[in-house]
């Protein structure tokens, strides 16, 4: 199995692609564009390792889970900016899988400094944040399973009834 390779060029890319919310991008089209851009960057950077399977499908998340598990032994040795960049790339990819499957909009969660995908308003609200889960998976915690997070979110988004208010973190 090929391990993720964190070379200096890729590290520089991570440092240049850190997502930051500004008042203009904290909501709406600018934030959505940032998430889509980071998701596309994840695909372009990791598609070879993924064997061409990063296709924004729910099934592709098992590859993301596998890659994060592979990277976890190396994450502690990575500079914090590189870890942050990797979290944003993979977290954005997961969010974009959710948006493509269930619709929704991106909002900025100020307290956690990350985007959140919100599906269903005004009838219901089922939301998912991914950056903390990706960071936890990179730290080596198998309980921060990406597939499990997504499956819970997806099932709830499909079956939510009026008044449902759920956040998957």
Secondary structure, DSSP 8 states (H G I E B T S, - for coil): -------HHHHHHHHHT-----TTTSBHHHHHHHHHHHHHHHHHHHTTTTTT--SSSGGGHHHHHHHHHHHHHHHTTS-HHHHHHHHHHHHHHHHHHHHHHH--EEEEETTTTEEEEEESTTT-EEEE--HHHHHHHHTT-TTS-HHHHHHHHHHHHHH--TT-EEEE-
